[in-house]
Amino acid sequence: MKSVRNEVALFALVWAAVVVVSFIYWQLDDPEIPFPLTLLNAFVVLIFYGTFLAGLVILRWATQHKQGQEKQQFQWLGFAMAFSSYLGLSTFFYYLMIGLLFALMVSTLLDFLKRQWAWLLAVCVPLASGAYDVTVKGMAFYPEIKVLFIAINSLVLLFANKVLMERQAKQRSRQLLRELQATQLLLENTTKRDERIRIARDLHDSLGHKLTGLSLQLQLAKHTEGEQQTQALGLAQRIGSELLDDIRANVSEFREQNDLDMQSIIATLVSDIPSIEFELSIEASGSGLTTRQAETLFRCTQEAITNTIKHSQATHCLIEYRESGNAATLRIQDNGGPTNSELKLGNGLKGMGERVSAVDGSAIFAHNQRGFEVSITLSLDLVS
C-alpha cells in the first residue's frame, strides 16, 4: 500500500511540474503554442489536466483493489480518460512540453496490456505526435527529441516491467506463506488427534483387558468360599465393573476431544488474498476425517483457490464444508460468471480428482450460472 501511495505521489509531482511549465511558456507567448492564453482556453486545459490525473489514479486504484472483469473495466476507463486528455492537450502544446505525461501512462501499460502492445505504444506515440506537430501545427521536426522520448519511454517500460515482476514474486511468496501456515496447522491438528487416539486405544487395550480379567477371577472366587467372602467378592466385582465402565467412558470422551479444526485451517489458507472476498461456511470440525482425508481436502481447497485467483474473473468465492451421516462434502463456488466454453480438465483439476479417488471419494467440476464449482464428497466409513 505504501508503494502505491509513493507511486501516486510521483505521478502528481510530475503532473504538477508539466502543468506549471506549460502555463509558464503559455504566459510567455511561446510562438509554437497555437492558441492564446485566455480564460476559456485555460479552463479547457485545466479540465484536460485534471481528467488526465484522475484517469491515472483510477487505473492504479483498479490494479491494486479490483479483480477480474471489473478490474479490466476500470483499468480501461482510467486509460481512456488519461489518453483522451493527453490527445486534447496535444492540440494546445507540442510534444516536448507534455511528453512526460505520456511517459507516466507508459508506466501503467503493463498492468493491463501485453508487452508487445505496450512497446508499440511507447515507440509509436512519440513518432505520431511529432508527425502531428509538423503536418498540422507547421513546427520543425526534431528527430533527436523523438529519439530522446522514445528512450525515456523505453526506460520507463523496463522499470515498470521490473516492478511488475517483483510485485508478482511478492504475491507468490505471500501465497506460499499462507499455504505453509495452513499446512503446519493441519499437521499440528492431525498429529495431536492421532496421538490422542493412539493413547486412548492403548489405555483401553491394556487396562480394560486387565480389569476384565480381574472381574472374571473375582467372579470365579465367589463360588469357592463361604457366604461372607461371597458377598465381599461380589462387592469387589461390582466395583471392578464400575471401574471398567468408567475407564471406557473416559476413553470415549478422550476420543471425542478432537483437535482438528477445518475452520481455522481454511481461514489461514484464504487470509490476506487481495481483491477476492472469501466466504466460509464450515459446519463441522472435520472430526470424522482420517489424516489422509483431511490432507486431501486441504490440498483440493488449495488448488481450487489457486485456480480462482489465476484463471477466473471472480470477486467472491464461497467455501462450504459439511458432515452429514456417513459423508463429508466440500463445495467451492466462485462468481466468475457463466461461460460457453467446454470444460477441459487441466493438470490441477486432474490431480485434484486423483487425490480424491485415492481416498475413495468423488469430485465434480462444473460451470454454472454463477461461475465455477468444485464439489468433493468423501465417505466417513473409513473412520473406526
C-alpha positions, 0 to 999 in steps of 0.5 A: 500500500505504501508503494502505491501511495509513493507511486501516486505521489510521483505521478502528481509531482510530475503532473504538477511540474508539466502543468506549471511549465506549460502555463509558464511558456503559455504566459510567455507567448511561446510562438509554437503554442497555437492558441492564446492564453485566455480564460476559456482556453485555460479552463479547457486545459485545466479540465484536460489536466485534471481528467488526465490525473484522475484517469491515472489514479483510477487505473492504479486504484483498479490494479491494486483493489479490483479483480477480474472483469471489473478490474479490466473495466476500470483499468480501461476507463482510467486509460481512456480518460488519461489518453483522451486528455493527453490527445486534447492537450496535444492540440494546445502544446507540442510534444516536448512540453507534455511528453512526460505525461505520456511517459507516466501512462507508459508506466501503467501499460503493463498492468493491463496490456501485453508487452508487445502492445505496450512497446508499440505504444511507447515507440509509436506515440512519440513518432505520431505526435511529432508527425502531428506537430509538423503536418498540422501545427507547421513546427520543425521536426526534431528527430533527436527529441523523438529519439530522446522520448522514445528512450525515456519511454523505453526506460520507463517500460523496463522499470515498470516491467521490473516492478511488475515482476517483483510485485508478482514474486511478492504475491507468490511468496505471500501465497506460499506463506499462507499455504505453509501456515495452513499446512503446519496447522493441519499437521499440528491438528492431525498429529495431536488427534492421532496421538490422542487416539493412539493413547486412548486405544492403548489405555483401553487395550491394556487396562480394560483387558486387565480389569476384565480379567480381574472381574472374571477371577473375582467372579470365579472366587465367589463360588469357592468360599463361604457366604461372607467372602461371597458377598465381599467378592461380589462387592469387589466385582461390582466395583471392578465393573464400575471401574471398567465402565468408567475407564471406557467412558473416559476413553470415549470422551478422550476420543471425542476431544478432537483437535482438528479444526477445518475452520481455522485451517481454511481461514489461514489458507484464504487470509490476506488474498487481495481483491477476492472476498472469501466466504466460509461456511464450515459446519463441522470440525472435520472430526470424522476425517482420517489424516489422509482425508483431511490432507486431501481436502486441504490440498483440493481447497488449495488448488481450487483457490489457486485456480480462482485467483489465476484463471477466473474473473471472480470477486467472491468465492464461497467455501462450504464444508459439511458432515452429514451421516456417513459423508463429508462434502466440500463445495467451492463456488466462485462468481466468475460468471457463466461461460460457453466454453467446454470444460477441459480438465487441466493438470490441477483439476486432474490431480485434484480428482486423483487425490480424491479417488485415492481416498475413495471419494468423488469430485465434480467440476462444473460451470454454472450460472454463477461461475465455477464449482468444485464439489468433493464428497468423501465417505466417513466409513473409513473412520473406526 
